[in-house]
Amino acid sequence: MASMEGAVALVTGATGGLGNAVASGLAREGALVVVVGRSMARAEQAMEGIRALVPAAVLEPLACDLSDQSSIRAAAARFLSRHDTLDVLVNAAGVFRKERHVTPDGLELTFATNVMAYFLLTKLLLDPLKRAAAAGPRTSRIVNISSRYGNTKLKFDDLQTAQGTYSYLRSTPPTMLARVLLTQEFAERLAGTGVVANAVHPGLVRNTTLLQDVGGPFRWITNTFGAPAEKAADTPLWLATSPETAAVSGKLWAKHKELPTPGMGSDPEARRRFWDACSHLAGMP
């Protein structure tokens, strides 16, 4: 990794698992890391753990309920009140839910957290990302944690899994495809600004709190065969810091290698249609 001295990074999902490992890695390279947690207490607790690994870490807590658009807007405003620039944005938060829940915004919780939070927070932080790129010497980076999505398709008439019987196996895989589509669209819209956007498939991550709600065989498989968070963080950190990836944008990666984006993931019309749907749900142009 390249030195990140003087850089500002913001990491969602930083209170545990992969997000915490990414935040620790960025702090180790010298970045000021804004640690996003659902509450100040959780963010500050995560900071204590990072400082135990990186005693010289420069950290800031930021509370944000990523399922709630008003909380996202308030968190972005607090960040902007303290920082003019942002060099790295890592969207690593996510949920798996066994049951369907609806947020105060009227959105299904998994979709709100796994997709709309990525879209809205990134949109709100584009200006500081562009300012950091313009100021140099680094390219600004957006890194979205996603995954391989296989034959998954988005159902534009049921993006929030309201039809049929709800399950995390129906609700979660489309959100991984959605993150890839948003990454591609951000990359296209940011071309020429000095800001790049990439998605990354980290693979199975051991002992993550992400699967706390679902339990069962899937969690057993993950904890048995998954990689430690520190190892899984290698490619996200490479995308966030390496000169090798400074000019790469709009791709899906795993283990430093580009992955194909089959099916809807290679359909520009679907990508733009989904962007428009997210814009509508966020009340943004």
N, C-alpha and C positions, 0 to 999 in steps of 0.2 A: 504493500500500500504506500501511496505517496503521503508525505507529511501534510497535515491539515491545520498547521499552525495559522491562527488568525481567521479560520473558517467558522461559520455558524451552521450548525446542523439541527434539524428537528426530527424526532423519531416518535411515531405513534406506536402503540403496543409495546412501549419500552419498559413496562413494569414487570415483564416476565418473558421467558422463552426466547424466541428468535429476536424479537425487538430489543430486548434487554442486551443480548449479545452484540447486536449491531451498534447499539448506543455505546456499549463498553469499548468496542473496537474503534469507533470514531473518536471517543474521548482519549483513547490510548495514542492515537495519531495526532492529538493536539487540538482538535476542534472543540469549540464551545458547544455543548450538546444540550438542547432543550428536550427534557424528558417528559413526554406526555402520558398522563395517567388519568383514570376516570375521576380521581379526586386528588387534592393536594397531598393528602396523607399517603396515598399509594405512590404518587410520583416521588415524594421525598424518601419513602422507604426504598424504592428502586435506586434512588441516588446513593443511598448508604451502601447498597450492595455493589454498585459500580465503583464507588470510592474505595471499597475494600480490595478491589482488583486493580484499580488505577488510582493510587493515592493523589496524584497531581491533577485528576480530572476536574475540568471546569464545567459545571452543570447548572441548569436552571429547571425548576419544576413548572409544569403547565397543566392545569386541570382542564379536562374536556371529556364530556360524555359524547362519544362519537356516533351514538345513535340519535342524537338530538341536534337538529340543525341550528337552533338558537345557541346552544352550547358551543358548537363549532365556530359560529360567527363571533361569539364573545372571545373564544380562545385565540382566534386569528387576530382580533383587535388588540388583545393583550400582548401578543407577540409583536405586532407592528408598533405598539407604543414603546417597545424596548429596542427594537432592531430595525434598521433600514434595509439590511440585506440578509439573504438566506442562500447559503452555498449548496446545502444538501437537504432534501426532504425525503424521508423514508416513511412510506405508508406501510406499516407492518401489523396494524391492529386487525382483528377479525373475530368472528364468533361462529360457533356451531350451536344450534338450538334444537332440542328434541320437539319442542312445542312452538306453535306459532304465536308470536306476540306482536302487538302493534304499538308503535312509538307515539309520542305526543303530536308528531307531524302527520300521523295517520299512515305511516309506512310500516311494512313488515320489518321486524327488527334485524333479521339477517341481511336483507337487502339494504336497509338503512346504514348499517355499520360496515358491511363488507364492500359496498359499492358507493353509496351516496356520500359517505364520509370521505372516501378517496377523491371523488369528484369535487365536492364542495371545498374541502380544505385546500386542495391543490389550486383550485381556481382563485381562492382568496389570497393565496401566497405567491401568485405568479409575479407580481410586481417586485417584491424583494428578491426573488430568484433572478429576474432579468437584471435588476440593478447590480447584483453580485457579479453576474457574468460580464456586464459592461465595465465594471470596475477592475476586473481581472484579479490575479492572473489565471484563475481557474474557470473551467466550464462549470456551470451550475448543473446539479443532477437531481432528477426525480427518480426514485426507485420504488416500484410498487411490488410488494410481495404477492405472488399469484401462484399458479400451478399449471401443470399439464391439465387439459380439460377434455381430452379424448373426443368423443362424438357429441359432446354436449352442445345444445343449441339454446338460444334465448327465445322464449315465447313472448313476443311483444304484446300479446293480449293478456299475459299473465306473468309479468316480471316479478311480482311479489308473492307468488305461490298461493294465491287465494282460491284457486280452483282445485277440486279433488282433495285427497287426503294429504295433509302436510307431513313432511319428514325432512330431516336435515340432508338426507340423500337426494331429495328433490330440490331443496332450497339452496344448498351451498355450492355444488358444482357450477351452476350457471353464473354465480358471482365471480368465479375464477376466470371464466371466459370474459365476463364483463370487465374485469380489471385489465385484461389484455387489450380489449377494444378501446378502453379509455386511454391506456398507455399509448397506443398507436395514434389516437386522435390528438392527444396532447403533443406527441412528437411532431406530427404534421403541422399543427398550429403554431408550434414554437420554433419551427425551422428558421434558421438565420438569426435567432436571438441570443445564442450562446447557452441555451438551456436544453439539455437532453433528457429524455424520459425512457426508461426501460423497465420491463417486468422480469421477475425472477421466480423460478420454481426451486424452492430450497429443498424439496424432498421431505420425507417424514422427519419430524423433529421430536426427539425424546423428551418426555416429562414436561410437555407444554401444558399450560393451564387452558389452552384453547379448547381442549376436548373434555374438560371437566364435566360439562353438562350432559354429554352423550354417553360417556363410559363404555362399557361393553367390549366386544371383540375388537372394534376399531381402535379403541384406546390401547388395548393390550398389544395389538400389532405395532402400533406406533412406538410404544415404550420398549418393545422388545427389539424391533428392527430399525427404529429411527436413529438418526445421528444426534450427537450432542449439539445443543444450540450453538456453541462456539464454532463447531465445524460447519454447521448449516449456514452460519453467517458469512462464510468466506466469500461466496459469489456476490451477495448483496453489497458487502464492503468493497469488493473489487469494482463493482459498477459505480459505487459512490465516490471512489477515490482515485482509481488508477488512471494514469495518462493513456493507457491502452484503450480505455472506453470513453475518452473525452469527446470523441466525434461520432459515437455510436448512439442511435436513437430509434425508438419504436420497435424494439426487438424483445423476444422472450428468451431468457437464458437459464441454464443450469450447469453447474460445474465449469464455468468459464466458456461454455459452448452455446452457440445459438440453437434454439429449438424451433422446429416448424410450428406454424400456427394454422392448423388445418381447418377446413370447413368455414364456419362463420368468421373465424379469426383471420381469414384472408379476404373478407368481403367488405370493401370500402363503403358500400351502401348500407350494410348492416351497422357498421361502425358509426357512420354519421347519423343514422336513425336512432341508435342507442344514445349517442351524445345529445341529440335533441330531446329525447325522453328524460334524461337526467337533468338537462337544463330546465325543462318544464317543472319537474318535481322539486328542484331547488329554487325556482322562481328567479332564474338568472338568464340573461340573454346568451 
